[in-house]
């Protein structure tokens, strides 16, 4: 998921996607702890996606508070 895709989402979609990505990341980490997964870079990609989502959510929150 690119940052451009994230910018086009509304707030509700952002929060839903963040929730889903965190669940997937947690599942990947657990599976990797039990037995090594085939491609461990998926964990890194998941962490970066969560960070991108959080960055967009925080920037929107900051923009809303500055406008007030």
DSSP file (Angstrom, degrees, kcal/mol; ACC not computed):
  #  RESIDUE AA STRUCTURE BP1 BP2  ACC     N-H-->O    O-->H-N    N-H-->O    O-->H-N    TCO  KAPPA ALPHA  PHI   PSI    X-CA   Y-CA   Z-CA
    1    1 A X              0   0    0      0, 0.0     2,-0.1     0, 0.0     0, 0.0   0.000 360.0 360.0 360.0 123.8    0.0    0.0    0.0
    2    2 A X     >  -     0   0    0      1,-0.1     4,-1.7    50,-0.0     3,-0.2  -0.430 360.0-113.5 -88.1 164.8    1.5    3.3   -1.1
    3    3 A X  H  > S+     0   0    0      1,-0.2     4,-2.3     2,-0.2     5,-0.1   0.823 116.8  59.5 -66.4 -30.8    1.3    6.6    0.7
    4    4 A X  H  > S+     0   0    0      2,-0.2     4,-1.1     1,-0.2    -1,-0.2   0.893 104.6  49.8 -64.7 -39.4   -0.8    8.0   -2.2
    5    5 A X  H  4 S+     0   0    0      1,-0.2     4,-0.5     2,-0.2     3,-0.3   0.899 110.7  50.5 -63.4 -40.3   -3.4    5.2   -1.6
    6    6 A X  H >< S+     0   0    0     -4,-1.7     3,-1.2     1,-0.2    -2,-0.2   0.890 105.1  56.0 -66.6 -39.9   -3.5    6.1    2.1
    7    7 A X  H 3< S+     0   0    0     -4,-2.3    -1,-0.2     1,-0.3    -2,-0.2   0.793 103.1  56.5 -63.0 -28.0   -4.0    9.8    1.4
    8    8 A X  T 3< S+     0   0    0     -4,-1.1    -1,-0.3    -3,-0.3    -2,-0.2   0.607  89.5  94.8 -81.3 -11.3   -7.1    9.1   -0.7
    9    9 A X  S <  S-     0   0    0     -3,-1.2     2,-0.1    -4,-0.5    -3,-0.0  -0.443  73.8-125.5 -78.8 152.7   -8.8    7.2    2.1
   10   10 A X     >  -     0   0    0     -2,-0.1     4,-2.4     1,-0.1     5,-0.2  -0.418  34.9 -95.7 -87.1 174.9  -11.3    8.8    4.5
   11   11 A X  H  > S+     0   0    0      1,-0.2     4,-2.3     2,-0.2     5,-0.2   0.875 123.2  51.8 -61.3 -40.1  -10.9    8.7    8.2
   12   12 A X  H  > S+     0   0    0      1,-0.2     4,-2.1     2,-0.2    -1,-0.2   0.921 111.5  46.6 -64.3 -43.9  -13.2    5.7    8.7
   13   13 A X  H  > S+     0   0    0      2,-0.2     4,-2.7     1,-0.2     5,-0.2   0.885 110.1  55.0 -64.7 -38.5  -11.3    3.7    6.1
   14   14 A X  H  X S+     0   0    0     -4,-2.4     4,-2.5     1,-0.2    -2,-0.2   0.939 110.0  44.7 -60.0 -48.1   -8.0    4.7    7.6
   15   15 A X  H  X S+     0   0    0     -4,-2.3     4,-2.2     2,-0.2    -1,-0.2   0.889 114.1  49.3 -66.4 -38.9   -8.9    3.4   11.1
   16   16 A X  H  X S+     0   0    0     -4,-2.1     4,-2.1     2,-0.2    -1,-0.2   0.913 113.0  47.1 -66.0 -42.3  -10.4    0.2    9.7
   17   17 A X  H  X S+     0   0    0     -4,-2.7     4,-2.8     2,-0.2     5,-0.2   0.896 110.9  52.2 -66.1 -40.1   -7.3   -0.5    7.6
   18   18 A X  H  X S+     0   0    0     -4,-2.5     4,-2.4    -5,-0.2    -2,-0.2   0.925 109.2  49.6 -60.9 -45.1   -5.0    0.3   10.6
   19   19 A X  H  X S+     0   0    0     -4,-2.2     4,-1.8     1,-0.2    -1,-0.2   0.919 113.6  46.0 -59.3 -44.9   -7.0   -2.2   12.7
   20   20 A X  H  X S+     0   0    0     -4,-2.1     4,-2.4     2,-0.2    -2,-0.2   0.903 111.9  50.5 -67.2 -42.6   -6.7   -4.9   10.1
   21   21 A X  H  X S+     0   0    0     -4,-2.8     4,-2.5     1,-0.2    -1,-0.2   0.884 109.2  51.6 -64.4 -38.5   -3.0   -4.3    9.4
   22   22 A X  H  X S+     0   0    0     -4,-2.4     4,-2.4    -5,-0.2    -1,-0.2   0.898 109.4  50.3 -65.5 -39.0   -2.2   -4.5   13.1
   23   23 A X  H  X S+     0   0    0     -4,-1.8     4,-2.3     2,-0.2    -2,-0.2   0.931 112.1  47.2 -62.4 -45.2   -4.1   -7.8   13.4
   24   24 A X  H  X S+     0   0    0     -4,-2.4     4,-2.5     1,-0.2    -2,-0.2   0.896 111.9  50.3 -63.9 -40.1   -2.1   -9.2   10.4
   25   25 A X  H  X S+     0   0    0     -4,-2.5     4,-2.5     2,-0.2    -1,-0.2   0.910 110.4  49.4 -64.5 -42.7    1.2   -8.0   11.8
   26   26 A X  H  X S+     0   0    0     -4,-2.4     4,-2.3     1,-0.2    -2,-0.2   0.908 111.6  49.3 -62.5 -41.9    0.5   -9.5   15.2
   27   27 A X  H  X S+     0   0    0     -4,-2.3     4,-2.6     2,-0.2    -2,-0.2   0.910 111.0  49.9 -64.1 -43.1   -0.4  -12.8   13.5
   28   28 A X  H  X S+     0   0    0     -4,-2.5     4,-2.3     2,-0.2    -2,-0.2   0.921 110.9  49.1 -61.2 -44.6    2.8  -12.7   11.4
   29   29 A X  H  X S+     0   0    0     -4,-2.5     4,-1.9     2,-0.2    -1,-0.2   0.906 112.2  48.4 -62.7 -42.0    4.9  -12.1   14.5
   30   30 A X  H  X S+     0   0    0     -4,-2.3     4,-1.9     1,-0.2    -2,-0.2   0.933 112.2  48.1 -64.7 -45.7    3.3  -14.9   16.4
   31   31 A X  H  X S+     0   0    0     -4,-2.6     4,-2.5     1,-0.2    -1,-0.2   0.870 111.3  51.2 -63.3 -36.0    3.7  -17.4   13.5
   32   32 A X  H  < S+     0   0    0     -4,-2.3    -1,-0.2     1,-0.2    -2,-0.2   0.843 108.5  51.7 -70.2 -32.9    7.3  -16.3   13.1
   33   33 A X  H  < S+     0   0    0     -4,-1.9    -2,-0.2    -5,-0.2    -1,-0.2   0.868 113.4  44.3 -70.4 -35.9    8.0  -16.9   16.8
   34   34 A X  H  < S-     0   0    0     -4,-1.9     2,-0.3     1,-0.3    -2,-0.2   0.959 137.9  -9.6 -73.8 -52.6    6.5  -20.4   16.7
   35   35 A X  S  < S-     0   0    0     -4,-2.5    -1,-0.3    -5,-0.2    -2,-0.1  -0.985  87.4 -93.4-146.9 138.3    8.2  -21.5   13.5
   36   36 A X        -     0   0    0     -2,-0.3    -4,-0.1    -3,-0.2     2,-0.1  -0.228  42.1-130.5 -56.2 130.4   10.2  -19.3   11.1
   37   37 A X        -     0   0    0     -9,-0.1     3,-0.4     1,-0.1    -1,-0.1  -0.414  17.9-114.1 -80.1 161.2    8.0  -18.0    8.3
   38   38 A X  S    S+     0   0    0      1,-0.3     2,-0.5    -2,-0.1    -1,-0.1   0.884 106.6  27.4 -63.7 -41.6    9.1  -18.3    4.7
   39   39 A X    >   -     0   0    0      1,-0.1     3,-1.8     2,-0.0    -1,-0.3  -0.818  63.2-179.3-127.0  91.2    9.5  -14.6    4.0
   40   40 A X  T >> S+     0   0    0     -2,-0.5     3,-1.2    -3,-0.4     4,-0.8   0.622  74.3  78.6 -68.3 -10.9   10.4  -12.6    7.2
   41   41 A X  H 3> S+     0   0    0      1,-0.2     4,-2.4     2,-0.2    -1,-0.3   0.679  76.4  75.8 -70.7 -13.4   10.4   -9.3    5.3
   42   42 A X  H <> S+     0   0    0     -3,-1.8     4,-2.3     1,-0.2    -1,-0.2   0.846  91.0  55.5 -62.2 -32.0    6.6   -9.4    5.4
   43   43 A X  H <> S+     0   0    0     -3,-1.2     4,-2.4    -4,-0.2    -1,-0.2   0.924 108.0  47.3 -65.3 -44.1    7.0   -8.3    9.1
   44   44 A X  H  X S+     0   0    0     -4,-0.8     4,-2.2     2,-0.2    -2,-0.2   0.913 112.0  49.6 -63.2 -43.4    9.0   -5.3    8.0
   45   45 A X  H  X S+     0   0    0     -4,-2.4     4,-2.1     1,-0.2    -1,-0.2   0.901 111.1  50.5 -63.0 -40.9    6.5   -4.4    5.3
   46   46 A X  H  X S+     0   0    0     -4,-2.3     4,-2.3     2,-0.2    -2,-0.2   0.908 109.5  50.0 -63.5 -43.2    3.7   -4.7    7.8
   47   47 A X  H  X S+     0   0    0     -4,-2.4     4,-2.2     1,-0.2    -2,-0.2   0.901 111.3  49.0 -62.3 -41.0    5.4   -2.5   10.3
   48   48 A X  H  X S+     0   0    0     -4,-2.2     4,-2.3     2,-0.2    -1,-0.2   0.871 109.6  51.8 -67.9 -36.3    6.0    0.2    7.7
   49   49 A X  H  X S+     0   0    0     -4,-2.1     4,-2.3     2,-0.2    -2,-0.2   0.921 110.0  48.9 -65.5 -43.2    2.4    0.1    6.5
   50   50 A X  H  X S+     0   0    0     -4,-2.3     4,-2.6     1,-0.2    -2,-0.2   0.908 111.3  50.7 -61.5 -41.4    1.2    0.6   10.1
   51   51 A X  H  X S+     0   0    0     -4,-2.2     4,-2.4     2,-0.2    -2,-0.2   0.896 109.1  50.6 -64.3 -40.2    3.6    3.5   10.4
   52   52 A X  H  X S+     0   0    0     -4,-2.3     4,-2.1     2,-0.2    -1,-0.2   0.917 111.7  47.9 -62.9 -43.0    2.3    5.1    7.2
   53   53 A X  H  X S+     0   0    0     -4,-2.3     4,-2.4     1,-0.2    -2,-0.2   0.928 112.5  48.1 -63.7 -44.8   -1.3    4.8    8.4
   54   54 A X  H  X S+     0   0    0     -4,-2.6     4,-2.7     1,-0.2     5,-0.2   0.881 109.4  54.1 -64.2 -37.6   -0.4    6.2   11.8
   55   55 A X  H  X S+     0   0    0     -4,-2.4     4,-2.4     2,-0.2    -1,-0.2   0.922 110.4  45.6 -61.8 -44.8    1.5    9.1   10.2
   56   56 A X  H  X S+     0   0    0     -4,-2.1     4,-2.1     2,-0.2    -2,-0.2   0.910 113.2  49.6 -66.6 -41.7   -1.5   10.0    8.0
   57   57 A X  H  X S+     0   0    0     -4,-2.4     4,-2.2     1,-0.2    -2,-0.2   0.934 113.7  46.1 -62.0 -45.9   -3.9    9.8   10.9
   58   58 A X  H  X S+     0   0    0     -4,-2.7     4,-2.6     1,-0.2    -2,-0.2   0.881 110.9  51.7 -66.6 -38.0   -1.7   12.0   13.1
   59   59 A X  H  X S+     0   0    0     -4,-2.4     4,-2.2    -5,-0.2    -1,-0.2   0.891 110.7  48.6 -67.4 -36.6   -1.1   14.6   10.4
   60   60 A X  H  X S+     0   0    0     -4,-2.1     4,-2.0     2,-0.2    -2,-0.2   0.905 111.7  49.7 -67.5 -40.0   -4.9   14.8    9.9
   61   61 A X  H  X S+     0   0    0     -4,-2.2     4,-2.0     1,-0.2    -2,-0.2   0.914 112.0  48.1 -63.2 -42.3   -5.5   15.2   13.6
   62   62 A X  H  X S+     0   0    0     -4,-2.6     4,-2.1     1,-0.2    -2,-0.2   0.883 110.1  51.9 -65.6 -38.5   -2.8   17.9   13.8
   63   63 A X  H  X S+     0   0    0     -4,-2.2     4,-1.4     1,-0.2    -1,-0.2   0.877 109.9  49.9 -66.0 -36.5   -4.3   19.7   10.8
   64   64 A X  H  X S+     0   0    0     -4,-2.0     4,-0.7     1,-0.2    -2,-0.2   0.890 111.8  46.8 -69.6 -38.7   -7.7   19.7   12.5
   65   65 A X  H  < S+     0   0    0     -4,-2.0     3,-0.3     1,-0.2    -2,-0.2   0.840 111.4  51.5 -73.7 -31.6   -6.4   21.1   15.8
   66   66 A X  H  < S+     0   0    0     -4,-2.1    -1,-0.2     1,-0.2    -2,-0.2   0.817 105.2  57.0 -71.9 -29.3   -4.4   23.8   14.1
   67   67 A X  H  <        0   0    0     -4,-1.4    -1,-0.2     1,-0.2    -2,-0.2   0.738 360.0 360.0 -73.7 -22.2   -7.4   24.9   12.1
   68   68 A X     <        0   0    0     -4,-0.7    -1,-0.2    -3,-0.3    -2,-0.2   0.477 360.0 360.0 -80.4 360.0   -9.4   25.5   15.3
